[in-house]
Amino acid sequence: MNSCGPNDKQLQQAVTTGVSAVSSAVSSDVQKGVVTLSGVVNSPELKDAAEKAAAAVKGIKSVVNNIEVKVPEPVINPDDVLNKTISAAIAAGGDVFKNVVVAVKDSEVTLTGDVKKANLKKLLQIVSEAQPKKVNNNLTIK
């Protein structure tokens, strides 16, 4: 048998090298120049990158991408952690947030009171970084 291109074993080695650089959770199988990818990754970008890495190997005819994407569950902090974290950050802001009232229930943060428009973005950033389930913004903007 005479072949002009690389055989499946050679292709498998090249594909494995390229795909493993993207994610160690992805496996590949090469049959007659066709790559089948499988595994589980945590983003669509990793799935696409693995497919591109496999397709970039010279001699590959096509790629069957059976990789599953499972996005990790977001971290949601409990009420006591949210209260402590947000209250400390707001207190550190001094007079900037003196009229802001924070209430936490079931990992949801409700903001009431008033804040200057210039400080709203910083306040919402502080609250978001504390990782609540939801933020209810009932603030009055001055």
C-alpha positions in Angstrom: 0.0 0.0 0.0 1.4 3.3 -1.0 0.3 6.5 0.7 1.1 10.1 0.0 0.1 11.6 3.3 0.6 10.7 7.0 -1.1 7.6 8.4 -3.7 7.7 11.2 -1.1 6.9 13.8 1.0 9.9 12.8 -2.1 12.1 12.6 -3.2 10.8 16.0 0.2 11.9 17.5 0.0 15.3 16.0 -3.7 15.8 16.9 -3.0 14.7 20.5 -0.2 17.2 20.8 -2.3 20.0 19.5 -5.4 19.2 21.5 -3.7 18.6 24.8 -2.2 22.0 24.6 -5.8 23.4 24.7 -7.2 21.0 27.4 -6.1 17.8 29.0 -9.8 16.9 29.4 -10.2 16.4 25.6 -9.4 13.1 23.9 -9.2 12.4 20.2 -9.5 9.4 17.9 -8.3 9.4 14.3 -9.8 7.0 11.7 -9.1 7.4 8.0 -8.1 11.0 8.5 -11.2 12.0 10.4 -10.8 13.2 14.0 -13.4 12.6 16.6 -13.0 14.8 19.7 -14.6 13.9 23.1 -14.5 15.1 26.6 -15.9 17.8 28.8 -14.6 21.4 29.0 -15.9 24.5 30.9 -16.3 26.9 28.1 -17.4 27.1 24.4 -14.1 28.8 23.6 -12.1 25.7 24.8 -14.4 23.5 22.7 -13.8 25.6 19.6 -10.0 25.9 20.3 -9.7 22.1 20.5 -11.5 21.7 17.2 -9.3 24.3 15.5 -6.2 22.6 16.9 -7.3 19.3 15.5 -8.3 20.7 12.1 -4.9 22.5 11.8 -3.1 19.2 11.6 -2.0 18.6 8.0 -3.7 15.5 6.6 -6.9 15.8 8.7 -9.9 15.6 6.4 -12.6 16.6 8.9 -13.3 17.0 12.7 -16.3 15.6 14.5 -16.5 17.6 17.7 -18.4 15.7 20.4 -16.9 17.8 23.3 -19.5 18.7 25.9 -19.5 22.2 27.5 -20.4 22.3 31.2 -20.1 25.7 32.6 -19.3 25.6 36.4 -22.0 26.8 38.8 -21.4 30.3 39.9 -20.2 30.8 43.5 -22.9 32.5 45.6 -21.9 33.6 49.0 -24.2 33.1 52.1 -25.9 36.0 53.7 -23.4 36.5 56.6 -20.5 36.6 54.2 -22.3 39.0 51.9 -23.3 41.3 54.8 -19.8 41.3 56.3 -18.0 41.8 52.9 -20.2 44.5 51.5 -20.6 46.4 54.8 -16.8 46.5 55.3 -16.2 47.8 51.7 -18.9 50.4 52.1 -17.5 51.5 55.5 -14.1 51.8 53.9 -15.6 54.2 51.4 -16.3 56.7 54.1 -18.8 59.5 53.4 -19.1 58.4 49.7 -21.5 55.6 50.6 -22.9 57.0 53.9 -26.5 57.1 52.7 -26.5 53.6 51.2 -28.4 50.9 53.1 -27.7 47.3 52.4 -30.1 44.4 53.2 -29.2 40.8 52.5 -31.7 37.9 52.4 -31.4 34.5 50.7 -28.1 35.7 49.1 -29.9 38.6 47.4 -28.6 42.1 48.1 -31.0 45.0 48.1 -29.6 48.5 48.0 -31.6 51.5 49.2 -30.8 55.1 50.1 -29.0 57.5 47.8 -25.7 57.7 46.0 -24.0 60.2 43.7 -24.0 59.1 40.1 -20.2 59.3 40.0 -20.0 56.6 42.8 -22.7 54.2 41.5 -20.4 52.1 39.3 -17.9 51.6 42.2 -20.7 50.7 44.6 -22.2 48.1 42.2 -18.7 46.7 41.5 -18.2 46.2 45.3 -21.5 44.4 45.6 -20.9 42.2 42.5 -17.5 41.2 43.7 -19.1 39.9 46.9 -20.9 37.3 44.7 -24.5 37.6 45.6 -27.2 35.6 43.8 -28.9 38.8 42.7 -28.7 42.6 43.3 -31.8 44.7 43.7 -30.8 48.3 43.0 -33.4 50.6 44.7 -31.0 53.5 45.1 -31.9 57.1 44.3 -29.2 58.6 42.1 -28.1 62.2 43.0 
